[in-house]
Structures are given as C-alpha cells and as structure tokens.
Amino acid sequence: MKWTTLYIAVTVTFLSFAFGEAQQEPENSKSEQEVRQTIEKYRTALLQRDIPTLEKIWADDYIFVNALGKVMTKAQRLANAKSGATTLDSINEEENITVRVYQNSAVATSRVMIKGKYGGQPTSGQYRSTHVWVKGPEGWQLVSNQLTPLPRK
C-alpha cells in the first residue's frame, strides 16, 4: 500500500511538472529572449540618442528614477535626450542581466557602468539597474526603471 501511494505521488508530481510548468517554460523563454533583445535595442537607442526608438520603447506613462532619486517622466527624458543635456558614451553590463517574466510583464536587473553627460554635467559610475517591462499591442515597453549608484571601489 505504501508503494502504491508513493508511485501515485511521484506520477502526479511528474505529470504536473511535464504538463504544467513545461508548457509555460517555452513561452517564458521566448518572452525572456524578446525582453533581452528589447533591452539591447534600448541600450543602442540611448547611446545613439535615437529619439523615435526611445519614444516607442518608453510607455506613455513611463517613470524613471535617476541615480539622484529624482523622478522623471517620458516627456522629461525625451526633452533631455533631444537637447543633448543627457548623452551616454557607454553602457557596459558588469554582470549578466537577470530577466524574470510574469505573463505579460518582466523585471530585469543588472549592474552597469555608465559614462556620459547627465543634466549637462559629465558623469560616470557603477549602478544597480532595475527595469520593469510590459508587453502590449506594440510589443515590450519600458514602464519604469531605476538606477541606484554603487559605492566607488
């Protein structure tokens, strides 16, 4: 009787894994790859000050919390990029980006080294970066991100 119960428990566990999680995994994997591709497109757009691409990537209600803790809207970020007040010379990942997908949303975290000009002033440093992405009719869009400065070594 014990072995029968154990066999049933193992079988149920296997089937729930095989038909539950396994069916979700390919979709999450596909979504994760889409988010990673969009992050790379975003990085390129920031470096090249590609305003039309940034307008598409940033959701209309996009919010950015910069390294000084200031909250900025999509319109404010676009104005900074257009005016040249914010320019980035380099954005280098210091570790692999972690992307976690939750249905039509994703959270990406990483550590980055950024060099450029912010608010017209030269800046560089290492930051912890968090992105929140949502998939809508236009594809993956950034709804929020935050940079947290890390102590200089």
N, C-alpha and C positions, 0 to 999 in steps of 0.2 A: 504494500500500500504506500509506503514511503517513497519508493522509486517511482511509482506512477505519479504521485503528486509532484515530485521533483521534475520528472520528464515533462509534465504539463506546464509547470512554471517556466522551465527552460524554453520550451517550444513557444509559449506565449511571448516571452521576452524576445526571442529571436524574430518572431513574426512581426511584433510591434516595431522592432528596430528595422527590419527589412522593408516593411510596407509603410511605416510612418516616417521615421527620420530619413531613410534613404530616398524617399520621394521628395522630401523637402530639400535635401542637400544639393542636388543638381541646380535647382532654381536659386538657392542662396549662393552657390558657387558662381553661377552665371551673373547674378546681381553683384556679387563682390568684384568680379572682373570688370563689370561695367563701371562700378564706382571707382576702381583703381584707374581705369582709362580716363574717366572724367577728371580725376584728381590730376593726372598728368597733363590733360588739356588745360585745366585751370592754372597749373603752375606755369605752363608755357604762355598763357594769356597774360598772367601777371607780369612775367619777365618782359614780354613784348608790348605791354600796355595795349593789348588787343581789346579795345572797348566793346565792339559788337559781341565778342565771345563772352566777355565778363557780364554784359547785360543779359545774356542767355543763361549763363551758369548761376548767377545770383538770383534767387527767387525775389519776387516783388517785395515781400516782407522780410527780406534778408537782414540780419543783425550781425555786426562784427564787434567783438570786444577786443580792443587792441591791447598791446603789451603794457600800456599805462592804465588800463582799466576803463578807458573811455568807450562808450557805446556809440557805434556809427551805423547809419542806415545804408542801403544800397545807393541812394542818391548821393550821399556824402562821399562814399568810397569812389563812385564813378567820377564825381567832381574832382577829387584828389588825383585820380589817375589821369583824367583829361588835362588838368592844369600842369601836371608834372611835379606837383608837391610830393607825391609818393611815386617813387620809382624803385624797382628792385633789380640789382645787378646779379644776384644769385640767391637761390633757394636750394639748399642741399639737405637731403634727408640724412640724419645722423644715425638712424636705426630704421628697420623695416616698418612700414606703415601697417598698423593693425586696423582691419576693417571688420566690423560686426554688422550683419544685415538682419533687420527685423521687418519682414514683409516688405512694405514699400518705403522703409527708411533705413538709414545706415549711419553708424558712428565710426569715424576714422580718427585714430590718434597716432602721433609720431613725435619725434624730436627733430627739430630742424635748425640749421644755421642759416641766418638771413643777413644779407648785406645789401645796403641801398640807401635810399633817402626817404625819410618819413616826415611829413609836415615841413618839407624844405630843408631839414637837417640831416646830415649823414648819420647813419646808424648801422650797427651790426651786432649780432649776438646769437646766442643759442636759446631756443624757445621750445616749450611743450605746446603742441598744436592739437586742437580738437576741432573736427568738422562734423556737422550734422547735415546729412543729405536726405532728400525726399524725392521719390520717383513719382512724377506726374505725367500728364499727356506730352510734355515737352522732353521727357527723359529725366535724368538725375539732375537736381538743382540743389545748390547750397543754400540752406535756410539760416544757418548760424555757424560761426566759427570764432574761436578764441585763441589768442597767443598769450602764454604765460612765460615771462622771462626766467631763465635759469641762471643761477649764480655763475659768475666767471670763475674759471679754474685757475 
